[in-house]
Amino acid sequence: MAKKIAVIGGGIVGVCSALDLQQAGHDVTLIDRKQPGRETSYGNAGVLSESSVLVINNPVLLRRLPGLMLNQSTGLRYNPLFLLKRLPWVLKFLSYCTKSHAQHASKALRALMLISIGQHKSWINEAKVSHLLRYAGWMKLFRTQKGFDGFSAEIETMAETGVKFTIYDREQIRQLEPGLAPIYEKAVLMDETCGVSSPAELTDAYIAMFIAAGGTVLKTDVTGLKPLDKGFDVIHADGALAFEEVVVAAGPWSADVAKWVGYDVPMGWERGYHMHLEPDDVPQLGRAAHDVEGGFAIAPMRQGVRITSGVELEHRDAPPNYTQIKKAVAEARKIHKMKGEIDAEPWMGRRPTLIDSLPIVGPAPRHKGLWFNFGHQHIGLSMAPGSAKLITSMIDGKAAPIDVSPYRADRFPI
Ligand SMILES: Cc1cc2nc3c(=O)[nH]c(=O)nc-3n(C[C@H](O)[C@H](O)[C@H](O)COP(=O)(O)OP(=O)(O)OC[C@H]3O[C@@H](n4cnc5c(N)ncnc54)[C@H](O)[C@@H]3O)c2cc1C
């Protein structure tokens, strides 16, 4: 039976939820205070991954911790005062650095990514934006043999979970990507990973499809949730609206929303930056690549060559600090010839991360009709359609396409 449903948050996770619920026959309103897809989902590297199976909190992180604490890596920067204030969160996050958690998470993530990519491809086709889709894999680059050896846990996990990949040596990398400086000793190409050349245009296309089919997009700031006998009043800057079911998909702001009705969600934010550079007259890259030792990703995008930074551990709302992205751009210039910077200033986003690096996708433990869909950390673009499918099947009381238990909200006390 069709239900009146609100989705709070119009990032890629909320947009996919709204679209999937609508396609299942529901009357859906998507609410965002901004134009949808203009926060974290705007500036990512566009990788539609089915291969990012090893969570960051795995045993290798503990071995690397002393080096990372020096706070000099381009891949990870932190504000020591912020980390001190968030020490309980950090310690909980580190407590998941076990082999058993890494194995559990890798199976869960792979299952969710696989159903997601299939749905992305079909929606991309339906939305008539196939020109955004790139089937060329996603590449990890290593400057040294030592760096490549440090990737062995990822390789092992990819092999265990059925990810297809190929290892390239120096000469093969030169042939595959002639626009890269010949400094790489090894590369690992995730053969079946694809990508999009504009995450924002992808979100816009999904929104256009949602509106064309009768969906409502409301631009307003949600400020409260009031439980009713059946459903909720969604209180917003311009009034209140009653819905039978509410999906919270507010990305890095989701813990704030959940707190209004009494949940204490262990949400962290891994901030990240990007900058576009004008392509030069050299062979352009065929795919997004991650220079693992350089600590940045580089992706050919419709807006230019997009350089994305690694992780900055800092308060979600603290002013941006461009040190890391400037270093990333300087490093990227050494490996690929590019012209000037296109953006007036770098873009910043906040990856929403929970203590076990798995998203919460499922019912709020103490409220019927309230659903959580957030915490997709580094791979939210990749996991959004699958997460939407899980929410839709649970709202409809149907069997979910994969096991939903790894994503339950009550897997830790909240
Ligand atoms: C540098 C970088 C590179 C990345 N690369 C990739 C990649 O290549 N592939 C990949 O899969 N993932 C990647 N990611 C991760 C991915 O971008 C995120 O996981 C994903 O965008 C999270 O989407 P979201 O919808 O949960 O959050 P968001 O996109 O942040 O959306 C949340 C929305 O909620 C709205 N909102 C919040 N609170 C309220 C409120 N009270 N009222 C109304 N609206 C509200 C916000 O305005 C926002 O639009 C990357 C991230 C970064 C930062």
Ligand as a Chemical Component Dictionary entry (heavy atoms), coordinates in Angstrom:
data_LIG
# 
_chem_comp.id                   LIG 
_chem_comp.type                 NON-POLYMER 
_chem_comp.pdbx_formal_charge   0 
_chem_comp.three_letter_code    LIG 
# 
loop_
_chem_comp_atom.comp_id 
_chem_comp_atom.atom_id 
_chem_comp_atom.alt_atom_id 
_chem_comp_atom.type_symbol 
_chem_comp_atom.charge 
_chem_comp_atom.model_Cartn_x 
_chem_comp_atom.model_Cartn_y 
_chem_comp_atom.model_Cartn_z 
_chem_comp_atom.pdbx_ordinal 
LIG C1  C1  C 0 37.035 13.940 -1.085 1  
LIG C2  C2  C 0 36.004 12.842 -1.123 2  
LIG C3  C3  C 0 36.080 11.853 -2.103 3  
LIG C4  C4  C 0 35.127 10.830 -2.138 4  
LIG N1  N1  N 0 35.151 9.902  -3.160 5  
LIG C5  C5  C 0 34.177 8.967  -3.253 6  
LIG C6  C6  C 0 34.110 8.092  -4.371 7  
LIG O1  O1  O 0 34.890 8.201  -5.313 8  
LIG N2  N2  N 0 33.153 7.126  -4.397 9  
LIG C7  C7  C 0 32.236 6.998  -3.378 10 
LIG O2  O2  O 0 31.427 6.084  -3.432 11 
LIG N3  N3  N 0 32.226 7.869  -2.346 12 
LIG C8  C8  C 0 33.162 8.843  -2.246 13 
LIG N4  N4  N 0 33.172 9.726  -1.201 14 
LIG C9  C9  C 0 32.169 9.557  -0.136 15 
LIG C10 C10 C 0 30.805 10.061 -0.536 16 
LIG O3  O3  O 0 30.913 11.322 -1.162 17 
LIG C11 C11 C 0 29.903 10.150 0.694  18 
LIG O4  O4  O 0 29.882 8.913  1.366  19 
LIG C12 C12 C 0 28.471 10.500 0.299  20 
LIG O5  O5  O 0 28.444 11.653 -0.496 21 
LIG C13 C13 C 0 27.587 10.722 1.526  22 
LIG O6  O6  O 0 26.311 11.064 1.025  23 
LIG P1  P1  P 0 25.132 11.461 1.994  24 
LIG O7  O7  O 0 23.924 11.588 1.155  25 
LIG O8  O8  O 0 25.092 10.521 3.149  26 
LIG O9  O9  O 0 25.566 12.887 2.607  27 
LIG P2  P2  P 0 25.531 14.355 1.957  28 
LIG O10 O10 O 0 25.876 14.330 0.539  29 
LIG O11 O11 O 0 26.334 15.232 2.854  30 
LIG O12 O12 O 0 24.006 14.758 2.051  31 
LIG C14 C14 C 0 23.389 15.084 3.264  32 
LIG C15 C15 C 0 22.330 16.123 2.924  33 
LIG O13 O13 O 0 21.508 16.347 4.072  34 
LIG C16 C16 C 0 21.141 17.708 4.087  35 
LIG N5  N5  N 0 20.760 18.043 5.466  36 
LIG C17 C17 C 0 21.454 17.774 6.591  37 
LIG N6  N6  N 0 20.776 18.184 7.668  38 
LIG C18 C18 C 0 19.623 18.718 7.216  39 
LIG C19 C19 C 0 18.507 19.338 7.855  40 
LIG N7  N7  N 0 18.438 19.463 9.194  41 
LIG N8  N8  N 0 17.494 19.800 7.076  42 
LIG C20 C20 C 0 17.545 19.676 5.718  43 
LIG N9  N9  N 0 18.569 19.112 5.070  44 
LIG C21 C21 C 0 19.601 18.631 5.806  45 
LIG C22 C22 C 0 22.399 18.425 3.603  46 
LIG O14 O14 O 0 22.095 19.726 3.107  47 
LIG C23 C23 C 0 22.914 17.468 2.553  48 
LIG O15 O15 O 0 22.491 17.816 1.239  49 
LIG C24 C24 C 0 34.109 10.766 -1.136 50 
LIG C25 C25 C 0 34.032 11.774 -0.163 51 
LIG C26 C26 C 0 34.956 12.818 -0.165 52 
LIG C27 C27 C 0 34.820 13.901 0.864  53 
# 
loop_
_chem_comp_bond.comp_id 
_chem_comp_bond.atom_id_1 
_chem_comp_bond.atom_id_2 
_chem_comp_bond.value_order 
_chem_comp_bond.pdbx_ordinal 
LIG C1  C2  SING 1  
LIG C2  C3  SING 2  
LIG C2  C26 DOUB 3  
LIG C3  C4  DOUB 4  
LIG C4  N1  SING 5  
LIG C4  C24 SING 6  
LIG N1  C5  DOUB 7  
LIG C5  C6  SING 8  
LIG C5  C8  SING 9  
LIG C6  O1  DOUB 10 
LIG C6  N2  SING 11 
LIG N2  C7  SING 12 
LIG C7  O2  DOUB 13 
LIG C7  N3  SING 14 
LIG N3  C8  DOUB 15 
LIG C8  N4  SING 16 
LIG N4  C9  SING 17 
LIG N4  C24 SING 18 
LIG C9  C10 SING 19 
LIG C10 O3  SING 20 
LIG C10 C11 SING 21 
LIG C11 O4  SING 22 
LIG C11 C12 SING 23 
LIG C12 O5  SING 24 
LIG C12 C13 SING 25 
LIG C13 O6  SING 26 
LIG O6  P1  SING 27 
LIG P1  O7  DOUB 28 
LIG P1  O8  SING 29 
LIG P1  O9  SING 30 
LIG O9  P2  SING 31 
LIG P2  O10 DOUB 32 
LIG P2  O11 SING 33 
LIG P2  O12 SING 34 
LIG O12 C14 SING 35 
LIG C14 C15 SING 36 
LIG C15 O13 SING 37 
LIG C15 C23 SING 38 
LIG O13 C16 SING 39 
LIG C16 N5  SING 40 
LIG C16 C22 SING 41 
LIG N5  C17 SING 42 
LIG N5  C21 SING 43 
LIG C17 N6  DOUB 44 
LIG N6  C18 SING 45 
LIG C18 C19 SING 46 
LIG C18 C21 DOUB 47 
LIG C19 N7  SING 48 
LIG C19 N8  DOUB 49 
LIG N8  C20 SING 50 
LIG C20 N9  DOUB 51 
LIG N9  C21 SING 52 
LIG C22 O14 SING 53 
LIG C22 C23 SING 54 
LIG C23 O15 SING 55 
LIG C24 C25 DOUB 56 
LIG C25 C26 SING 57 
LIG C26 C27 SING 58 
# 
